[in-house]
Amino acid sequence: MSLARLRLFQLVSPALPVGAFSYSEGLEVLVQQGVIGDAAGVDRWLRAELARGTLAIEAATLPRLMEALARWRDTADGEVWLAVRSLDGWLLAQREAAEMRAQQRQMGRSLLQLLADLDLPLRSSPDGADTTVDPPPRLAWPAAWAWAGVALGIGRQEVVEAYLYGWVATQLSAAVRLVPLGPTEAQRLQLALAPFLVARGAELVQTDPLELWNGGVGAGLAQLGHGELYSRLFRS
């Protein structure tokens, strides 16, 4: 087994301390509204987001982010860093809900800090100075994930597949607590989705993200409504 593959396992581990367990990304709203109430509903939700949600746009942007971040690591070119920040801001703007933008920022910050603590820091100074003791630069979750792929030596397609897989696993974890969905049924859904994740990852790694559009209107509305729930288990 390759070193990169083992590092990929670490990246998608539920033990990764980035706080993903505390977010439902609108799923809590849909369960409270009765839109999702069983395993079939969860499966439809996951497949819809993978097919046409913001998640797909983020995943398709990962190869570009990885390329730019690798160049930034090697050259400290200020124009490259501006390109990274532009992509980062564009992806963040795809998220309509303030809670979702806060989630993306928090998880990105946590992942970059973790990588810095593991001696894999992302240079934050445009002049190329050693900044290993500085706070890591502020990038949202997709860009931070892309840097993790670069820093850990993981291939582009594996990074994209892992991004999709990790999102599904987090959503299923939330569904176990919300629907309710038994853990065995959640594992059955994760297993059944594996071929779709591989196929979707292969498509997205070859797709220009600027040609994609977000069709997850229901997800956006659910995420916007989360802050108005009377009682909440999750932060989004």
C-alpha atoms as one frame of an Amber mdcrd trajectory, in Angstrom:
protein
   0.000   0.000   0.000   1.363   3.426  -0.942   2.269   6.106   1.558  -0.092
   8.528  -0.207  -2.988   6.073   0.216  -2.363   5.771   3.946  -2.220   9.541
   4.238  -5.521   9.727   2.374  -7.075   7.421   4.961  -5.925   9.809   7.673
  -7.461  12.762   5.834 -10.924  11.164   5.615 -10.815   9.720   9.140 -13.690
  10.802  11.425 -10.965  11.497  14.001  -9.713  14.447  11.923 -10.175  17.371
  14.365 -11.906  19.913  12.126 -15.392  19.926  13.687 -17.272  18.389  10.740
 -19.471  16.383  13.132 -21.174  19.567  14.359 -22.736  20.512  10.997 -25.719
  19.082   9.090 -25.667  21.490   6.100 -29.435  21.897   6.047 -30.276  18.261
   6.695 -31.646  19.159  10.142 -34.168  21.530   8.553 -35.318  18.965   6.009
 -35.820  16.336   8.709 -37.807  18.725  10.910 -39.963  19.693   7.921 -40.666
  16.034   7.174 -39.029  16.208   3.742 -36.551  13.503   4.742 -37.665  10.775
   7.106 -36.148   7.480   6.020 -33.167   5.878   4.312 -34.614   6.397   0.834
 -34.993  10.111   1.496 -31.419  10.378   2.734 -30.193   8.557  -0.353 -32.069
  10.948  -2.663 -30.641  13.931  -0.777 -27.071  12.683  -1.055 -27.333  11.820
  -4.745 -28.950  15.153  -5.606 -26.197  17.147  -3.918 -23.491  15.024  -5.494
 -25.081  15.468  -8.926 -25.925  19.164  -8.962 -25.186  20.836  -5.631 -22.484
  23.260  -4.558 -20.447  20.275  -3.444 -19.866  19.302  -7.083 -18.568  22.784
  -7.928 -16.176  22.653  -4.985 -14.913  19.209  -5.940 -14.333  20.254  -9.557
 -12.294  23.238  -8.364  -9.931  21.129  -6.243  -7.508  20.246  -9.104  -7.106
  23.939  -9.960  -6.542  24.792  -6.336  -3.996  22.008  -5.964  -2.068  23.185
  -9.011  -2.040  26.791  -7.818  -1.091  25.877  -4.248   1.753  23.652  -5.472
   3.071  26.574  -7.543   2.699  28.889  -4.550   4.662  26.472  -2.393   7.462
  26.306  -4.961   7.605  29.929  -6.118   5.881  32.197  -3.571   4.619  34.149
  -6.599   2.188  36.820  -5.417   0.037  36.477  -8.542  -0.385  32.775  -7.858
  -1.515  33.548  -4.329  -4.049  36.050  -5.694  -5.381  33.291  -7.960  -5.759
  30.993  -4.948  -7.594  33.665  -2.979  -9.832  34.428  -5.963 -10.898  30.783
  -6.278 -11.350  30.555  -2.516 -13.604  33.621  -2.456 -15.568  32.443  -5.486
 -16.334  29.118  -3.832 -17.307  30.796  -0.577 -19.723  33.020  -2.499 -21.522
  29.897  -3.748 -22.788  29.364  -0.209 -25.911  31.469   0.329 -26.301  30.914
   4.071 -24.137  32.753   6.588 -23.970  29.582   8.699 -22.523  27.671   5.755
 -19.929  30.343   5.061 -18.958  30.279   8.731 -18.694  26.482   8.563 -16.436
  26.634   5.528 -14.164  29.184   7.187 -13.993  27.344  10.510 -13.226  23.954
   9.001 -10.663  25.424   6.625  -8.938  27.256   9.446  -8.915  24.127  11.609
  -7.445  21.960   8.855  -4.700  24.451   8.001  -3.820  24.779  11.678  -3.693
  21.004  12.025  -1.393  20.704   9.011   0.851  23.441  10.401   1.012  21.564
  13.717   2.015  18.464  11.728   4.896  20.414  10.149   3.049  20.864   6.856
   2.358  24.600   6.986   1.071  26.661   4.099   3.310  29.683   3.606   1.349
  32.819   4.426   3.914  35.460   3.461   4.027  36.581  -0.181   7.743  37.322
   0.104   8.531  33.647   0.733   9.745  34.191   4.291   9.612  31.356   6.795
   6.250  31.741   8.540   5.950  28.402  10.289   5.252  30.123  13.611   2.610
  32.457  12.169  -1.106  31.651  12.112  -1.928  29.834   8.872  -3.493  31.912
   6.084  -7.260  32.145   5.965  -8.700  29.806   3.380 -12.058  28.049   3.410
 -12.557  24.295   3.513 -12.117  23.358  -0.182  -8.841  25.284  -0.533  -7.579
  23.898   2.771  -8.477  20.384   1.577  -6.589  21.034  -1.661  -3.525  22.098
   0.315  -3.781  18.909   2.387  -3.680  16.920  -0.851  -0.594  18.802  -2.038
   1.186  18.633   1.322   0.481  14.907   1.744   1.403  13.982  -1.842  -2.049
  12.688  -2.825  -3.176  12.603  -6.469  -5.856  14.900  -7.842  -8.505  12.260
  -8.500  -8.003  10.681  -5.082  -8.366  14.115  -3.456 -11.617  14.742  -5.333
 -13.019  11.301  -4.496 -12.045  11.700  -0.849 -13.732  15.115  -0.713 -16.986
  13.586  -1.932 -16.643  10.524   0.285 -15.928  12.610   3.376 -18.997  14.773
   2.763 -21.226  11.716   2.391 -19.819  10.174   5.572 -20.448  13.384   7.526
 -24.001  13.667   6.211 -24.713  10.052   7.131 -23.347  10.660  10.608 -25.793
  13.548  10.975 -28.620  11.447   9.542 -28.043   8.726  12.148 -28.783  11.320
  14.823 -31.616  13.131  13.028 -33.779  10.875  10.836 -33.253   8.521  12.792
 -31.189   6.216  10.636 -29.592   3.104  12.079 -25.811   2.824  11.779 -26.091
  -0.368   9.724 -28.446   1.321   7.274 -26.058   4.280   7.061 -23.219   1.924
   6.185 -25.414   0.251   3.586 -26.049   3.641   1.961 -22.346   4.530   2.028
 -21.485   1.220   0.378 -24.175   1.581  -2.291 -22.970   5.087  -3.132 -19.348
   4.022  -3.700 -19.662   3.363  -7.472 -21.432   6.706  -7.934 -18.695   8.498
  -5.991 -15.999   6.965  -8.186 -17.859   7.881 -11.379 -18.652  11.389 -10.152
 -15.071  11.950  -9.056 -13.773  10.896 -12.480 -16.161  13.357 -14.134 -15.435
  16.283 -11.861 -11.647  15.994 -12.013 -11.942  16.615 -15.771 -14.621  19.323
 -15.549 -14.119  23.077 -15.736 -15.811  24.313 -12.550 -16.759  27.573 -14.282
 -19.028  25.567 -16.576 -20.994  24.065 -13.685 -24.044  25.558 -12.045 -25.611
  25.048  -8.656 -28.963  23.330  -8.926 -29.298  22.638  -5.207 -32.044  25.206
  -4.606 -33.728  23.112  -1.941 -30.454  22.647  -0.101 -29.790  26.388  -0.204
 -33.225  27.175   1.208 -32.817  24.570   3.951 -29.433  25.994   4.911 -30.845
  29.530   5.000 -33.662  28.352   7.261 -31.502  26.571   9.795 -30.848  29.672
  11.876 -34.608  30.090  12.428 -35.201  26.631  13.920 -36.641  26.696  17.428
 -34.313  23.920  18.587 -31.133  22.726  16.909 -28.584  19.946  17.335 -26.206
  21.222  14.664 -24.503  24.469  13.753 -25.763  24.510  10.152
